[in-house]
Amino acid sequence: MKNIYLIILTIFTLNACSSTSTVNPSQNSALNSVSKSSQVSEKGSMQTNLDNWLKDEWEPSLHKEKKVEEKYSNKNRSFTLQEYVDKSALYLKEHNSTNENSHTQKLQSMPVIGN
């Protein structure tokens, strides 16, 4: 008998959740009263570091190889995994990591990740 009540309650709950109309967060007044989605915030340190790395290391290493630059110059195309593989191969060819500048040994020495 408990199982029947549980099944009915579950169906009722799932039906109520699925019947609510989806609203874009910018049109949701309850959400906007708590958190403004249009509010502009400062970039975090991770985003700043990523932007600096892209500008200082990633982009210059890709511009040295004209074949890849010409192949992916069309901005109206869809991004493909092959594009990332080609670009990462160029970057890794120029920026070989050694034990001094790699964190691999440090990560492998951690008890959960390494041995």
DRENTIMI-261372 format. One record per residue: residue number from 1; residue in three letters; x, y, z of N, C-alpha, C in turn. Coordinates in steps of 0.05 Angstrom, whole numbers. Layout:
{site NUM,"Ala",{X,Y,Z},{X,Y,Z},{X,Y,Z}}
...
END
This chain:
{site 1,"Met",{17,-24,0},{0,0,0},{17,25,0}}
{site 2,"Lys",{40,24,15},{58,47,16},{70,52,-12}}
{site 3,"Asn",{75,30,-26},{86,34,-53},{67,48,-72}}
{site 4,"Ile",{42,43,-69},{22,56,-86},{21,86,-81}}
{site 5,"Tyr",{21,93,-55},{22,121,-48},{47,135,-58}}
{site 6,"Leu",{69,121,-55},{95,132,-64},{95,136,-95}}
{site 7,"Ile",{84,117,-109},{82,119,-138},{64,142,-146}}
{site 8,"Ile",{41,145,-133},{23,167,-139},{35,194,-133}}
{site 9,"Leu",{49,196,-111},{62,221,-103},{84,227,-123}}
{site 10,"Thr",{99,207,-132},{121,212,-151},{110,221,-178}}
{site 11,"Ile",{89,208,-187},{77,216,-213},{66,244,-211}}
{site 12,"Phe",{52,250,-189},{41,277,-185},{63,298,-185}}
{site 13,"Thr",{85,292,-171},{107,311,-170},{121,315,-197}}
{site 14,"Leu",{126,293,-210},{139,295,-237},{121,308,-257}}
{site 15,"Asn",{95,303,-255},{77,316,-274},{75,346,-269}}
{site 16,"Ala",{76,354,-244},{75,382,-237},{100,396,-247}}
{site 17,"Cys",{123,383,-244},{148,395,-254},{149,397,-284}}
{site 18,"Ser",{138,377,-298},{140,377,-327},{119,396,-339}}
{site 19,"Ser",{98,403,-325},{78,420,-336},{83,449,-333}}
{site 20,"Thr",{103,457,-317},{110,485,-315},{123,495,-340}}
{site 21,"Ser",{115,519,-348},{126,530,-372},{154,540,-366}}
{site 22,"Thr",{171,536,-385},{198,545,-381},{199,575,-387}}
{site 23,"Val",{213,590,-371},{215,618,-374},{244,626,-375}}
{site 24,"Asn",{250,642,-394},{277,653,-396},{284,667,-370}}
{site 25,"Pro",{308,663,-358},{314,675,-332},{311,705,-332}}
{site 26,"Ser",{315,718,-354},{312,747,-355},{283,756,-352}}
{site 27,"Gln",{265,738,-358},{236,744,-356},{225,733,-330}}
{site 28,"Asn",{240,720,-314},{231,708,-289},{235,729,-267}}
{site 29,"Ser",{213,741,-258},{215,762,-238},{225,752,-211}}
{site 30,"Ala",{218,728,-204},{227,717,-178},{257,713,-178}}
{site 31,"Leu",{268,704,-200},{297,700,-202},{311,727,-203}}
{site 32,"Asn",{299,746,-218},{312,772,-220},{312,787,-194}}
{site 33,"Ser",{293,781,-176},{293,795,-150},{316,785,-133}}
{site 34,"Val",{325,760,-137},{347,749,-122},{373,754,-135}}
{site 35,"Ser",{375,749,-161},{400,752,-175},{395,764,-203}}
{site 36,"Lys",{406,786,-208},{403,799,-234},{420,785,-255}}
{site 37,"Ser",{408,773,-275},{424,759,-295},{437,779,-315}}
{site 38,"Ser",{427,803,-316},{439,822,-334},{462,839,-321}}
{site 39,"Gln",{467,833,-296},{487,847,-282},{515,840,-292}}
{site 40,"Val",{531,860,-298},{558,856,-308},{577,854,-284}}
{site 41,"Ser",{592,833,-284},{610,829,-261},{639,829,-272}}
{site 42,"Glu",{658,833,-254},{686,833,-261},{694,804,-269}}
{site 43,"Lys",{715,803,-285},{726,777,-292},{740,765,-268}}
{site 44,"Gly",{737,739,-264},{751,726,-242},{780,721,-250}}
{site 45,"Ser",{796,712,-230},{824,708,-236},{829,685,-256}}
{site 46,"Met",{812,664,-255},{816,642,-274},{811,652,-303}}
{site 47,"Gln",{789,668,-306},{783,679,-333},{805,698,-342}}
{site 48,"Thr",{815,714,-324},{837,733,-331},{862,717,-339}}
{site 49,"Asn",{869,697,-324},{893,681,-330},{889,666,-357}}
{site 50,"Leu",{865,656,-362},{860,642,-387},{862,662,-411}}
{site 51,"Asp",{851,685,-407},{852,705,-429},{881,713,-435}}
{site 52,"Asn",{897,717,-413},{925,724,-417},{940,702,-430}}
{site 53,"Trp",{935,677,-423},{949,654,-435},{941,652,-465}}
{site 54,"Leu",{916,655,-471},{908,654,-499},{921,675,-515}}
{site 55,"Lys",{923,700,-504},{934,722,-519},{965,720,-521}}
{site 56,"Asp",{978,711,-500},{1007,711,-499},{1020,685,-510}}
{site 57,"Glu",{1007,662,-507},{1019,637,-515},{1005,622,-537}}
{site 58,"Trp",{979,618,-534},{964,602,-553},{963,615,-581}}
{site 59,"Glu",{953,639,-583},{950,652,-609},{976,656,-624}}
{site 60,"Pro",{998,666,-611},{1023,669,-626},{1034,643,-637}}
{site 61,"Ser",{1030,621,-623},{1041,596,-633},{1025,586,-657}}
{site 62,"Leu",{999,594,-659},{983,585,-682},{988,602,-706}}
{site 63,"His",{995,627,-702},{999,645,-725},{1025,639,-740}}
{site 64,"Lys",{1042,624,-728},{1068,617,-741},{1064,597,-763}}
{site 65,"Glu",{1044,581,-762},{1038,560,-782},{1016,570,-800}}
{site 66,"Lys",{1022,579,-824},{1003,591,-842},{982,571,-853}}
{site 67,"Lys",{990,546,-856},{971,526,-867},{947,523,-849}}
{site 68,"Val",{952,520,-823},{930,517,-804},{914,542,-801}}
{site 69,"Glu",{928,565,-802},{914,591,-800},{895,595,-823}}
{site 70,"Glu",{903,588,-847},{886,591,-871},{863,570,-871}}
{site 71,"Lys",{869,546,-861},{849,525,-861},{825,533,-843}}
{site 72,"Tyr",{830,546,-821},{809,553,-801},{804,582,-800}}
{site 73,"Ser",{808,597,-822},{804,626,-822},{775,634,-825}}
{site 74,"Asn",{758,616,-837},{730,623,-841},{715,623,-814}}
{site 75,"Lys",{704,646,-806},{691,649,-780},{663,638,-780}}
{site 76,"Asn",{651,633,-804},{623,623,-805},{621,593,-804}}
{site 77,"Arg",{643,579,-801},{642,550,-800},{637,541,-771}}
{site 78,"Ser",{630,516,-768},{626,504,-742},{653,494,-731}}
{site 79,"Phe",{656,495,-705},{680,486,-692},{681,455,-693}}
{site 80,"Thr",{704,444,-699},{707,415,-700},{729,406,-681}}
{site 81,"Leu",{727,381,-673},{748,370,-656},{774,369,-670}}
{site 82,"Gln",{774,365,-696},{799,364,-712},{813,391,-711}}
{site 83,"Glu",{798,413,-710},{810,439,-708},{826,441,-682}}
{site 84,"Tyr",{814,433,-660},{828,433,-634},{853,416,-635}}
{site 85,"Val",{851,392,-647},{873,373,-648},{896,386,-664}}
{site 86,"Asp",{890,398,-687},{910,411,-703},{924,433,-688}}
{site 87,"Lys",{908,450,-675},{920,473,-661},{935,464,-636}}
{site 88,"Ser",{925,444,-622},{940,435,-598},{966,422,-606}}
{site 89,"Ala",{967,408,-629},{992,396,-638},{1012,417,-644}}
{site 90,"Leu",{1004,439,-657},{1022,461,-662},{1033,473,-636}}
{site 91,"Tyr",{1015,477,-617},{1023,489,-592},{1042,471,-577}}
{site 92,"Leu",{1036,445,-576},{1054,427,-561},{1081,422,-575}}
{site 93,"Lys",{1081,425,-602},{1106,423,-616},{1125,446,-608}}
{site 94,"Glu",{1113,470,-604},{1129,493,-597},{1135,494,-567}}
{site 95,"His",{1117,485,-550},{1120,487,-521},{1122,459,-509}}
{site 96,"Asn",{1145,447,-513},{1150,420,-501},{1152,424,-471}}
{site 97,"Ser",{1139,406,-456},{1141,408,-427},{1163,389,-417}}
{site 98,"Thr",{1178,399,-398},{1199,383,-385},{1190,378,-357}}
{site 99,"Asn",{1206,362,-342},{1199,357,-314},{1201,382,-297}}
{site 100,"Glu",{1216,401,-305},{1219,426,-290},{1194,443,-291}}
{site 101,"Asn",{1181,444,-315},{1157,461,-317},{1131,446,-319}}
{site 102,"Ser",{1131,421,-312},{1107,405,-313},{1099,397,-285}}
{site 103,"His",{1073,395,-281},{1063,387,-255},{1056,357,-253}}
{site 104,"Thr",{1064,342,-273},{1057,314,-274},{1068,298,-250}}
{site 105,"Gln",{1094,302,-244},{1105,288,-221},{1092,296,-195}}
{site 106,"Lys",{1086,321,-192},{1073,331,-167},{1045,318,-164}}
{site 107,"Leu",{1030,317,-186},{1003,305,-185},{1005,275,-180}}
{site 108,"Gln",{1024,261,-192},{1026,233,-189},{1035,225,-161}}
{site 109,"Ser",{1048,244,-147},{1057,238,-120},{1034,241,-99}}
{site 110,"Met",{1012,253,-108},{989,255,-90},{977,228,-85}}
{site 111,"Pro",{968,222,-60},{959,195,-54},{934,187,-69}}
{site 112,"Val",{916,205,-75},{891,197,-89},{895,194,-119}}
{site 113,"Ile",{912,210,-130},{916,210,-160},{938,191,-168}}
{site 114,"Gly",{960,193,-154},{983,176,-162},{985,150,-149}}
{site 115,"Asn",{1009,141,-144},{1013,114,-132},{1006,114,-103}}
END
